[in-house]
Amino acid sequence: FIPMKAKICSYNIKWFEYQFNPDNSLKTFGSSKKDKGLQAQRDGIIATLNAVKPDILGIVEAPNTTTTVGAQSTIEKLNNFLTLMGWSDYQVMTGYISPGRQELAVIYDATKFSAKHSKGWTTGSKSNPPFDEEFFFDTDDDAIKEVYEFYRPPLEVEFTELASGKNLNLILVHCKSKGVFTNVDLL
């Protein structure tokens, strides 16, 4: 057995979406305080990614994909960012798209890996549903299974190392409790 060598990271980039225009292009910045802040964020993201240079990078809070209006694309936005960075050997992948904003995405070195959305589940199953369906679990030990649903369904990816043919399965998750604070939150 020869182990696979890969540098794997995850990065929660707070409001990465603000780096892009609605047409998926990168924003250009002026001299306002807000623009200077966004430019500093971009410079920091680029410096961090170039310092780490991972083979596989999970992005939490990746830019938006629209499912109803417009043609915003997480993949196109991240490809534009990779072009800016000069990372031409990298590819972008998403899985289930969330109903709101901020997606989950992976960026990987396509000279080292191939990738596919790996769905280890059975549609309609109560014990092993896909991440974009409801699931049931008794979290408070009262013998009643509560209903749960991911707002941002986890991204399951099967990577194959091109040199060895070995597989690596990863799941990128952004879990956040959506608390009940008012009677409207129960709906």
TORPA-4810 file (N, C-alpha, C, O; in nm, 3 decimals):
<nodes>
NODE_1_0.084_-0.119_0.000_0.000_0.000_0.000_0.088_0.124_0.000_0.172_0.142_0.088_F
NODE_2_0.067_0.209_-0.098_0.138_0.337_-0.105_0.035_0.447_-0.082_-0.058_0.462_-0.161_I
NODE_3_0.051_0.525_0.026_-0.049_0.629_0.053_-0.047_0.741_-0.051_0.055_0.771_-0.111_P
NODE_4_-0.163_0.800_-0.069_-0.179_0.915_-0.158_-0.127_1.039_-0.085_-0.153_1.056_0.034_M
NODE_5_-0.056_1.124_-0.155_-0.010_1.250_-0.096_-0.086_1.364_-0.160_-0.087_1.380_-0.282_K
NODE_6_-0.150_1.444_-0.075_-0.225_1.559_-0.125_-0.237_1.662_-0.014_-0.253_1.627_0.103_A
NODE_7_-0.229_1.787_-0.052_-0.253_1.896_0.042_-0.400_1.935_0.028_-0.443_1.983_-0.077_K
NODE_8_-0.476_1.912_0.136_-0.621_1.934_0.135_-0.656_2.038_0.240_-0.614_2.028_0.355_I
NODE_9_-0.732_2.139_0.200_-0.769_2.248_0.291_-0.915_2.285_0.270_-0.975_2.255_0.167_C
NODE_10_-0.971_2.350_0.370_-1.101_2.414_0.353_-1.084_2.560_0.396_-1.000_2.592_0.480_S
NODE_11_-1.165_2.646_0.337_-1.152_2.789_0.360_-1.291_2.850_0.359_-1.359_2.846_0.256_Y
NODE_12_-1.333_2.906_0.471_-1.460_2.976_0.477_-1.430_3.122_0.445_-1.377_3.195_0.528_N
NODE_13_-1.465_3.163_0.325_-1.434_3.299_0.279_-1.560_3.383_0.296_-1.652_3.380_0.215_I
NODE_14_-1.560_3.459_0.406_-1.678_3.538_0.442_-1.718_3.631_0.328_-1.640_3.714_0.283_K
NODE_15_-1.842_3.616_0.283_-1.901_3.698_0.178_-1.811_3.712_0.055_-1.789_3.822_0.003_W
NODE_16_-1.760_3.598_0.010_-1.679_3.593_-0.112_-1.758_3.650_-0.230_-1.701_3.705_-0.324_F
NODE_17_-1.890_3.635_-0.223_-1.980_3.684_-0.328_-1.956_3.831_-0.361_-1.974_3.872_-0.475_E
NODE_18_-1.916_3.911_-0.261_-1.898_4.054_-0.283_-1.782_4.086_-0.378_-1.764_4.202_-0.415_Y
NODE_19_-1.705_3.987_-0.416_-1.594_4.007_-0.509_-1.640_4.004_-0.656_-1.560_4.028_-0.747_Q
NODE_20_-1.769_3.975_-0.678_-1.818_3.951_-0.814_-1.938_4.038_-0.849_-2.015_4.079_-0.762_F
NODE_21_-1.951_4.064_-0.978_-2.067_4.134_-1.033_-2.176_4.030_-1.064_-2.147_3.911_-1.072_N
NODE_22_-2.302_4.074_-1.081_-2.410_3.980_-1.114_-2.388_3.902_-1.244_-2.448_3.797_-1.264_P
NODE_23_-2.301_3.953_-1.334_-2.274_3.881_-1.459_-2.157_3.783_-1.444_-2.105_3.734_-1.544_D
NODE_24_-2.116_3.754_-1.321_-2.010_3.659_-1.286_-1.868_3.713_-1.300_-1.772_3.645_-1.265_N
NODE_25_-1.853_3.835_-1.351_-1.720_3.893_-1.366_-1.670_3.944_-1.231_-1.748_3.967_-1.138_S
NODE_26_-1.538_3.961_-1.221_-1.479_4.017_-1.100_-1.508_4.166_-1.092_-1.505_4.236_-1.193_L
NODE_27_-1.535_4.213_-0.972_-1.555_4.357_-0.953_-1.424_4.430_-0.969_-1.316_4.377_-0.941_K
NODE_28_-1.434_4.554_-1.015_-1.320_4.643_-1.013_-1.346_4.742_-0.900_-1.461_4.774_-0.870_T
NODE_29_-1.240_4.790_-0.840_-1.256_4.871_-0.720_-1.207_5.013_-0.742_-1.110_5.038_-0.813_F
NODE_30_-1.279_5.105_-0.679_-1.242_5.246_-0.681_-1.169_5.282_-0.553_-1.096_5.200_-0.496_G
NODE_31_-1.188_5.405_-0.508_-1.114_5.453_-0.391_-1.202_5.471_-0.267_-1.155_5.525_-0.166_S
NODE_32_-1.328_5.428_-0.273_-1.415_5.441_-0.156_-1.367_5.347_-0.045_-1.291_5.253_-0.070_S
NODE_33_-1.411_5.374_0.076_-1.372_5.291_0.190_-1.418_5.146_0.169_-1.344_5.053_0.198_K
NODE_34_-1.540_5.129_0.117_-1.592_4.995_0.090_-1.507_4.923_-0.014_-1.472_4.806_0.003_K
NODE_35_-1.473_4.993_-0.123_-1.390_4.933_-0.228_-1.251_4.895_-0.176_-1.197_4.790_-0.210_D
NODE_36_-1.195_4.982_-0.093_-1.063_4.952_-0.036_-1.070_4.827_0.053_-0.977_4.746_0.054_K
NODE_37_-1.181_4.811_0.125_-1.200_4.692_0.208_-1.212_4.566_0.124_-1.154_4.462_0.158_G
NODE_38_-1.286_4.575_0.014_-1.301_4.460_-0.075_-1.170_4.426_-0.145_-1.138_4.309_-0.164_L
NODE_39_-1.093_4.528_-0.183_-0.963_4.503_-0.245_-0.869_4.435_-0.144_-0.794_4.344_-0.180_Q
NODE_40_-0.873_4.481_-0.019_-0.790_4.420_0.085_-0.831_4.274_0.108_-0.746_4.187_0.128_A
NODE_41_-0.963_4.247_0.104_-1.010_4.110_0.117_-0.957_4.025_0.002_-0.906_3.915_0.024_Q
NODE_42_-0.969_4.076_-0.120_-0.921_4.001_-0.237_-0.772_3.973_-0.226_-0.727_3.861_-0.251_R
NODE_43_-0.695_4.076_-0.189_-0.550_4.058_-0.174_-0.518_3.952_-0.070_-0.427_3.872_-0.087_D
NODE_44_-0.595_3.953_0.040_-0.575_3.854_0.145_-0.608_3.713_0.101_-0.536_3.618_0.133_G
NODE_45_-0.717_3.698_0.027_-0.755_3.566_-0.025_-0.647_3.513_-0.117_-0.605_3.397_-0.106_I
NODE_46_-0.602_3.598_-0.209_-0.499_3.556_-0.305_-0.369_3.520_-0.234_-0.308_3.418_-0.265_I
NODE_47_-0.327_3.602_-0.137_-0.204_3.575_-0.064_-0.214_3.443_0.013_-0.120_3.363_0.015_A
NODE_48_-0.328_3.421_0.076_-0.347_3.297_0.152_-0.344_3.176_0.062_-0.274_3.079_0.090_T
NODE_49_-0.419_3.180_-0.048_-0.424_3.065_-0.139_-0.289_3.038_-0.202_-0.250_2.922_-0.217_L
NODE_50_-0.216_3.143_-0.241_-0.084_3.123_-0.300_0.017_3.070_-0.198_0.107_2.994_-0.234_N
NODE_51_0.002_3.109_-0.072_0.093_3.059_0.033_0.069_2.911_0.060_0.163_2.835_0.083_A
NODE_52_-0.059_2.870_0.059_-0.093_2.732_0.090_-0.085_2.642_-0.034_-0.035_2.530_-0.026_V
NODE_53_-0.133_2.692_-0.147_-0.138_2.621_-0.276_-0.183_2.475_-0.259_-0.107_2.382_-0.287_K
NODE_54_-0.308_2.456_-0.213_-0.356_2.319_-0.190_-0.384_2.246_-0.321_-0.408_2.307_-0.425_P
NODE_55_-0.380_2.113_-0.313_-0.419_2.030_-0.427_-0.571_2.026_-0.438_-0.627_2.022_-0.547_D
NODE_56_-0.636_2.025_-0.321_-0.782_2.024_-0.313_-0.823_2.129_-0.210_-0.773_2.130_-0.098_I
NODE_57_-0.914_2.217_-0.250_-0.959_2.324_-0.161_-1.111_2.326_-0.156_-1.177_2.343_-0.258_L
NODE_58_-1.167_2.308_-0.037_-1.310_2.322_-0.018_-1.341_2.466_0.018_-1.283_2.520_0.113_G
NODE_59_-1.431_2.529_-0.056_-1.468_2.668_-0.028_-1.607_2.670_0.035_-1.705_2.628_-0.026_I
NODE_60_-1.613_2.719_0.158_-1.740_2.740_0.228_-1.773_2.888_0.209_-1.685_2.973_0.217_V
NODE_61_-1.898_2.917_0.186_-1.945_3.051_0.151_-1.887_3.096_0.017_-1.844_3.210_0.000_E
NODE_62_-1.887_3.002_-0.079_-1.846_3.033_-0.216_-1.950_3.127_-0.278_-2.061_3.138_-0.226_A
NODE_63_-1.916_3.194_-0.387_-2.010_3.287_-0.451_-2.140_3.219_-0.494_-2.146_3.097_-0.509_P
NODE_64_-2.242_3.300_-0.513_-2.377_3.252_-0.540_-2.395_3.192_-0.680_-2.328_3.229_-0.776_N
NODE_65_-2.488_3.098_-0.684_-2.549_3.053_-0.809_-2.697_3.086_-0.794_-2.757_3.055_-0.691_T
NODE_66_-2.756_3.147_-0.895_-2.899_3.176_-0.888_-2.977_3.062_-0.950_-2.938_3.007_-1.053_T
NODE_67_-3.086_3.027_-0.886_-3.171_2.919_-0.937_-3.301_2.972_-0.995_-3.377_2.897_-1.058_T
NODE_68_-3.328_3.100_-0.973_-3.456_3.153_-1.021_-3.439_3.269_-1.118_-3.499_3.268_-1.225_T
NODE_69_-3.361_3.368_-1.083_-3.349_3.489_-1.165_-3.203_3.511_-1.202_-3.114_3.496_-1.118_V
NODE_70_-3.179_3.546_-1.326_-3.042_3.576_-1.368_-2.964_3.451_-1.398_-3.017_3.340_-1.400_G
NODE_71_-2.838_3.471_-1.423_-2.752_3.360_-1.461_-2.623_3.362_-1.381_-2.514_3.346_-1.437_A
NODE_72_-2.635_3.382_-1.249_-2.515_3.380_-1.167_-2.467_3.236_-1.150_-2.548_3.145_-1.132_Q
NODE_73_-2.336_3.217_-1.157_-2.279_3.083_-1.152_-2.157_3.080_-1.061_-2.058_3.150_-1.084_S
NODE_74_-2.165_2.997_-0.958_-2.050_2.977_-0.869_-1.929_2.932_-0.949_-1.818_2.982_-0.928_T
NODE_75_-1.949_2.839_-1.039_-1.837_2.784_-1.117_-1.774_2.892_-1.204_-1.652_2.904_-1.207_I
NODE_76_-1.855_2.969_-1.274_-1.800_3.074_-1.360_-1.727_3.181_-1.278_-1.620_3.227_-1.317_E
NODE_77_-1.784_3.219_-1.165_-1.720_3.319_-1.080_-1.585_3.269_-1.029_-1.485_3.341_-1.035_K
NODE_78_-1.581_3.145_-0.980_-1.456_3.092_-0.928_-1.354_3.070_-1.040_-1.234_3.087_-1.018_L
NODE_79_-1.400_3.033_-1.158_-1.307_3.022_-1.271_-1.245_3.157_-1.304_-1.127_3.165_-1.338_N
NODE_80_-1.325_3.263_-1.296_-1.271_3.398_-1.318_-1.168_3.434_-1.211_-1.066_3.498_-1.241_N
NODE_81_-1.193_3.393_-1.089_-1.097_3.419_-0.981_-0.968_3.340_-1.002_-0.859_3.392_-0.981_F
NODE_82_-0.981_3.214_-1.044_-0.862_3.132_-1.072_-0.780_3.191_-1.186_-0.657_3.187_-1.182_L
NODE_83_-0.846_3.246_-1.287_-0.776_3.312_-1.397_-0.697_3.431_-1.345_-0.581_3.449_-1.382_T
NODE_84_-0.759_3.511_-1.259_-0.690_3.625_-1.198_-0.564_3.578_-1.124_-0.461_3.644_-1.129_L
NODE_85_-0.574_3.464_-1.057_-0.461_3.412_-0.979_-0.358_3.341_-1.064_-0.247_3.315_-1.018_M
NODE_86_-0.393_3.307_-1.188_-0.301_3.233_-1.274_-0.300_3.084_-1.247_-0.204_3.014_-1.281_G
NODE_87_-0.406_3.034_-1.187_-0.416_2.891_-1.156_-0.489_2.819_-1.270_-0.602_2.774_-1.252_W
NODE_88_-0.428_2.808_-1.383_-0.494_2.752_-1.501_-0.512_2.601_-1.494_-0.594_2.546_-1.568_S
NODE_89_-0.439_2.532_-1.407_-0.451_2.387_-1.396_-0.562_2.342_-1.301_-0.584_2.223_-1.283_D
NODE_90_-0.631_2.438_-1.241_-0.734_2.405_-1.142_-0.873_2.409_-1.203_-0.901_2.486_-1.295_Y
NODE_91_-0.961_2.321_-1.149_-1.100_2.318_-1.191_-1.190_2.338_-1.070_-1.148_2.321_-0.956_Q
NODE_92_-1.315_2.374_-1.096_-1.413_2.403_-0.992_-1.530_2.306_-1.004_-1.570_2.268_-1.114_V
NODE_93_-1.583_2.268_-0.889_-1.699_2.179_-0.889_-1.794_2.218_-0.776_-1.750_2.256_-0.667_M
NODE_94_-1.923_2.210_-0.802_-2.025_2.227_-0.699_-2.113_2.103_-0.698_-2.103_2.018_-0.786_T
NODE_95_-2.198_2.094_-0.598_-2.294_1.983_-0.590_-2.434_2.038_-0.596_-2.472_2.105_-0.691_G
NODE_96_-2.510_2.008_-0.491_-2.646_2.061_-0.482_-2.638_2.211_-0.459_-2.557_2.258_-0.378_Y
NODE_97_-2.718_2.286_-0.528_-2.721_2.432_-0.512_-2.820_2.468_-0.403_-2.930_2.412_-0.397_I
NODE_98_-2.782_2.561_-0.316_-2.869_2.598_-0.204_-2.982_2.688_-0.254_-2.972_2.747_-0.361_S
NODE_99_-3.090_2.697_-0.177_-3.202_2.784_-0.217_-3.173_2.932_-0.192_-3.252_3.017_-0.231_P
NODE_100_-3.063_2.962_-0.129_-3.032_3.101_-0.095_-2.901_3.147_-0.154_-2.876_3.132_-0.274_G
NODE_101_-2.818_3.202_-0.068_-2.690_3.254_-0.112_-2.578_3.173_-0.049_-2.599_3.098_0.047_R
NODE_102_-2.461_3.188_-0.104_-2.338_3.125_-0.056_-2.343_2.973_-0.074_-2.423_2.903_-0.011_Q
NODE_103_-2.258_2.926_-0.159_-2.256_2.784_-0.195_-2.137_2.712_-0.135_-2.050_2.773_-0.071_E
NODE_104_-2.134_2.583_-0.157_-2.019_2.500_-0.126_-1.955_2.461_-0.259_-2.025_2.424_-0.354_L
NODE_105_-1.823_2.470_-0.267_-1.753_2.437_-0.391_-1.617_2.378_-0.358_-1.563_2.400_-0.250_A
NODE_106_-1.563_2.303_-0.451_-1.425_2.258_-0.440_-1.347_2.307_-0.561_-1.398_2.314_-0.673_V
NODE_107_-1.223_2.340_-0.534_-1.127_2.374_-0.638_-1.017_2.270_-0.627_-0.968_2.243_-0.517_I
NODE_108_-0.978_2.211_-0.739_-0.876_2.105_-0.731_-0.782_2.113_-0.850_-0.817_2.164_-0.957_Y
NODE_109_-0.661_2.063_-0.827_-0.559_2.061_-0.931_-0.591_1.948_-1.028_-0.576_1.831_-0.994_D
NODE_110_-0.636_1.983_-1.147_-0.679_1.884_-1.246_-0.562_1.810_-1.310_-0.584_1.715_-1.386_A
NODE_111_-0.440_1.851_-1.283_-0.324_1.774_-1.331_-0.295_1.658_-1.235_-0.219_1.567_-1.269_T
NODE_112_-0.355_1.661_-1.117_-0.333_1.556_-1.017_-0.456_1.472_-0.989_-0.445_1.354_-0.954_K
NODE_113_-0.576_1.532_-1.006_-0.699_1.464_-0.968_-0.809_1.483_-1.072_-0.813_1.583_-1.143_F
NODE_114_-0.897_1.385_-1.079_-1.027_1.405_-1.143_-1.128_1.402_-1.029_-1.098_1.352_-0.921_S
NODE_115_-1.247_1.456_-1.052_-1.346_1.464_-0.945_-1.486_1.443_-1.000_-1.515_1.478_-1.114_A
NODE_116_-1.572_1.385_-0.916_-1.713_1.374_-0.952_-1.797_1.386_-0.825_-1.754_1.349_-0.716_K
NODE_117_-1.917_1.441_-0.844_-2.011_1.453_-0.733_-2.053_1.311_-0.696_-2.121_1.244_-0.773_H
NODE_118_-2.013_1.267_-0.580_-2.036_1.130_-0.535_-2.154_1.128_-0.441_-2.146_1.178_-0.329_S
NODE_119_-2.263_1.070_-0.485_-2.385_1.071_-0.405_-2.406_0.933_-0.342_-2.461_0.843_-0.405_K
NODE_120_-2.361_0.918_-0.218_-2.374_0.790_-0.150_-2.504_0.780_-0.074_-2.504_0.792_0.049_G
NODE_121_-2.615_0.760_-0.143_-2.746_0.765_-0.081_-2.849_0.694_-0.166_-2.820_0.647_-0.276_W
NODE_122_-2.970_0.688_-0.112_-3.083_0.632_-0.185_-3.197_0.733_-0.182_-3.244_0.771_-0.074_T
NODE_123_-3.241_0.777_-0.299_-3.350_0.875_-0.306_-3.474_0.820_-0.237_-3.514_0.706_-0.259_T
NODE_124_-3.535_0.903_-0.152_-3.657_0.864_-0.082_-3.635_0.778_0.041_-3.731_0.740_0.107_G
NODE_125_-3.509_0.746_0.073_-3.480_0.662_0.189_-3.492_0.742_0.318_-3.452_0.858_0.324_S
NODE_126_-3.549_0.679_0.421_-3.557_0.746_0.551_-3.428_0.724_0.630_-3.396_0.803_0.719_K
NODE_127_-3.353_0.619_0.600_-3.231_0.591_0.674_-3.105_0.642_0.605_-3.004_0.665_0.671_S
NODE_128_-3.108_0.660_0.474_-2.991_0.707_0.401_-3.031_0.796_0.284_-3.006_0.762_0.168_N
NODE_129_-3.095_0.912_0.313_-3.140_0.999_0.204_-3.025_1.082_0.149_-2.923_1.098_0.216_P
NODE_130_-3.039_1.135_0.029_-2.939_1.229_-0.022_-2.940_1.357_0.061_-3.039_1.387_0.128_P
NODE_131_-2.831_1.431_0.057_-2.819_1.551_0.139_-2.916_1.663_0.100_-2.932_1.758_0.176_F
NODE_132_-2.981_1.653_-0.014_-3.078_1.756_-0.050_-3.221_1.717_-0.013_-3.316_1.784_-0.055_D
NODE_133_-3.239_1.609_0.063_-3.371_1.568_0.110_-3.376_1.578_0.263_-3.273_1.589_0.329_E
NODE_134_-3.498_1.573_0.317_-3.516_1.572_0.462_-3.458_1.442_0.519_-3.453_1.340_0.452_E
NODE_135_-3.414_1.450_0.645_-3.375_1.328_0.715_-3.431_1.334_0.857_-3.464_1.442_0.907_F
NODE_136_-3.440_1.219_0.920_-3.505_1.207_1.050_-3.406_1.154_1.153_-3.334_1.058_1.128_F
NODE_137_-3.405_1.219_1.269_-3.314_1.176_1.376_-3.371_1.219_1.511_-3.419_1.331_1.526_F
NODE_138_-3.363_1.130_1.608_-3.410_1.161_1.743_-3.296_1.226_1.820_-3.214_1.157_1.880_D
NODE_139_-3.291_1.358_1.819_-3.180_1.430_1.883_-3.198_1.449_2.033_-3.100_1.474_2.103_T
NODE_140_-3.319_1.438_2.082_-3.341_1.466_2.224_-3.385_1.342_2.304_-3.438_1.356_2.414_D
NODE_141_-3.364_1.224_2.248_-3.392_1.097_2.316_-3.534_1.084_2.371_-3.554_1.033_2.481_D
NODE_142_-3.632_1.131_2.293_-3.771_1.119_2.338_-3.848_1.017_2.254_-3.971_1.012_2.260_D
NODE_143_-3.775_0.937_2.177_-3.833_0.833_2.090_-3.915_0.891_1.975_-3.994_0.820_1.913_A
NODE_144_-3.898_1.021_1.948_-3.964_1.084_1.833_-3.854_1.138_1.742_-3.771_1.218_1.784_I
NODE_145_-3.855_1.093_1.618_-3.754_1.141_1.524_-3.796_1.276_1.467_-3.902_1.291_1.406_K
NODE_146_-3.709_1.376_1.489_-3.733_1.509_1.437_-3.692_1.515_1.290_-3.609_1.436_1.244_E
NODE_147_-3.752_1.608_1.217_-3.724_1.624_1.075_-3.617_1.733_1.059_-3.628_1.841_1.116_V
NODE_148_-3.514_1.702_0.982_-3.406_1.796_0.955_-3.386_1.812_0.805_-3.424_1.726_0.725_Y
NODE_149_-3.327_1.923_0.770_-3.298_1.951_0.629_-3.177_2.043_0.624_-3.169_2.139_0.700_E
NODE_150_-3.084_2.015_0.534_-2.969_2.103_0.515_-3.011_2.222_0.430_-3.067_2.204_0.322_F
NODE_151_-2.983_2.342_0.478_-3.006_2.461_0.396_-2.904_2.465_0.283_-2.938_2.497_0.169_Y
NODE_152_-2.781_2.433_0.315_-2.675_2.418_0.215_-2.635_2.270_0.216_-2.553_2.230_0.299_R
NODE_153_-2.691_2.190_0.127_-2.660_2.048_0.129_-2.509_2.023_0.117_-2.444_2.082_0.031_P
NODE_154_-2.454_1.935_0.202_-2.311_1.903_0.193_-2.272_1.857_0.053_-2.353_1.801_-0.021_P
NODE_155_-2.147_1.882_0.020_-2.092_1.847_-0.111_-2.008_1.721_-0.095_-1.904_1.723_-0.029_L
NODE_156_-2.052_1.612_-0.157_-1.979_1.485_-0.155_-1.900_1.474_-0.284_-1.956_1.484_-0.393_E
NODE_157_-1.770_1.454_-0.272_-1.685_1.447_-0.390_-1.597_1.323_-0.384_-1.535_1.294_-0.281_V
NODE_158_-1.592_1.250_-0.495_-1.497_1.140_-0.508_-1.385_1.188_-0.600_-1.406_1.214_-0.718_E
NODE_159_-1.266_1.198_-0.542_-1.147_1.237_-0.618_-1.073_1.110_-0.658_-1.066_1.014_-0.581_F
NODE_160_-1.017_1.111_-0.777_-0.930_1.002_-0.821_-0.794_1.062_-0.853_-0.782_1.152_-0.936_T
NODE_161_-0.692_1.010_-0.786_-0.556_1.056_-0.813_-0.515_1.001_-0.949_-0.518_0.880_-0.971_E
NODE_162_-0.478_1.088_-1.040_-0.447_1.046_-1.177_-0.325_0.955_-1.183_-0.323_0.861_-1.263_L
NODE_163_-0.224_0.980_-1.102_-0.100_0.902_-1.107_-0.119_0.758_-1.059_-0.058_0.667_-1.114_A
NODE_164_-0.204_0.738_-0.958_-0.217_0.604_-0.898_-0.351_0.537_-0.923_-0.364_0.415_-0.911_S
NODE_165_-0.453_0.618_-0.957_-0.588_0.563_-0.972_-0.659_0.545_-0.839_-0.772_0.495_-0.836_G
NODE_166_-0.595_0.585_-0.729_-0.657_0.572_-0.596_-0.767_0.676_-0.578_-0.759_0.787_-0.630_K
NODE_167_-0.870_0.636_-0.502_-0.984_0.725_-0.477_-0.977_0.784_-0.337_-0.927_0.723_-0.243_N
NODE_168_-1.030_0.905_-0.326_-1.042_0.975_-0.199_-1.180_1.037_-0.197_-1.215_1.115_-0.286_L
NODE_169_-1.260_1.004_-0.096_-1.394_1.060_-0.082_-1.393_1.166_0.027_-1.349_1.140_0.139_N
NODE_170_-1.443_1.285_-0.006_-1.450_1.395_0.089_-1.592_1.450_0.093_-1.664_1.446_-0.007_L
NODE_171_-1.629_1.503_0.208_-1.757_1.571_0.223_-1.729_1.709_0.280_-1.667_1.723_0.386_I
NODE_172_-1.774_1.812_0.210_-1.760_1.950_0.255_-1.895_1.992_0.313_-1.998_1.982_0.247_L
NODE_173_-1.892_2.040_0.438_-2.016_2.071_0.509_-2.009_2.212_0.568_-1.905_2.253_0.620_V
NODE_174_-2.120_2.284_0.559_-2.133_2.413_0.628_-2.256_2.400_0.717_-2.369_2.422_0.672_H
NODE_175_-2.234_2.364_0.842_-2.346_2.345_0.936_-2.360_2.467_1.024_-2.263_2.521_1.077_C
NODE_176_-2.482_2.508_1.038_-2.515_2.624_1.119_-2.654_2.597_1.175_-2.744_2.557_1.102_K
NODE_177_-2.669_2.619_1.303_-2.801_2.599_1.362_-2.888_2.718_1.331_-2.850_2.833_1.357_S
NODE_178_-3.003_2.693_1.276_-3.102_2.797_1.255_-3.197_2.791_1.373_-3.294_2.715_1.371_K
NODE_179_-3.171_2.870_1.475_-3.246_2.865_1.598_-3.387_2.916_1.584_-3.421_2.986_1.488_G
NODE_180_-3.470_2.879_1.680_-3.608_2.926_1.687_-3.609_3.042_1.788_-3.591_3.020_1.908_V
NODE_181_-3.630_3.163_1.738_-3.627_3.280_1.825_-3.763_3.348_1.836_-3.788_3.421_1.932_F
NODE_182_-3.850_3.325_1.739_-3.984_3.384_1.744_-4.083_3.278_1.698_-4.044_3.174_1.646_T
NODE_183_-4.212_3.304_1.719_-4.313_3.208_1.676_-4.313_3.188_1.525_-4.359_3.084_1.478_N
NODE_184_-4.264_3.283_1.447_-4.262_3.271_1.302_-4.154_3.171_1.258_-4.167_3.107_1.153_V
NODE_185_-4.048_3.157_1.338_-3.940_3.063_1.304_-3.986_2.919_1.307_-3.921_2.833_1.248_D
NODE_186_-4.096_2.891_1.373_-4.148_2.754_1.379_-4.212_2.712_1.249_-4.230_2.593_1.226_L
NODE_187_-4.249_2.807_1.163_-4.319_2.774_1.039_-4.230_2.719_0.935_-4.275_2.687_0.825_L
</nodes>
